[in-house]
């Protein structure tokens, strides 16, 4: 894991979102299967035809350890992009997580694998494998453009994209935001009700 990835892993998504201006957050309906999931790494993008999932296997084969598969499934909520077996392959090869504008299946088994999946939900139906998908191409997912190599950060609050060329600047800005918030909280609560009233009066006077 690179220094930038380590920094993103330890920063809350809320601070990173503030640092990006809130312009690269995926839609809020793409949610983690478990609240404790946290991902931070490079994207491998996958573009799937509606109802297909064959290119997911191609992306797993191409992945480096720590990569995150970001899958444009066209918002299809009927057919799964992956089940527990495919997820087990991804985990076994070192993929860090999936972010899917679509659904998965075998949710109980995937939870047992403790593999981070952020998706629109689950289904019982398998995806088709008729071909036509692409990997490592620009995609749109959750209302945001993602390129392979961009940074993906996700936790219980949501998922966001950091363009790779902006990563160092965004890390620095997010760290500064966390520090500023800590100082604000300490000042506001330093003397109970009195300091809280003083803080509120200061903000409301602006």
Buried (B, 14 or more C-beta within 10 A) or exposed (E): EEEBBEBBBEBBBBBBBBBBEEEBBBBEEBBBBEEEBBBBBBBBBBBBBBBBBBBBBBBBEBBEEBBBBBBBBBBBBEBBBBBBEBBBBBBEBEBBBBBBBBBBBBBEBBEEBEBBBBBBBBBEEBBBEEEEBBBBEEBEBBEBEBBBBBBBBBBEBBBBBBBBEBBEEBBEBBBEBBEEBEEEEEEBEEEEEEBEEBBEEEEEEE
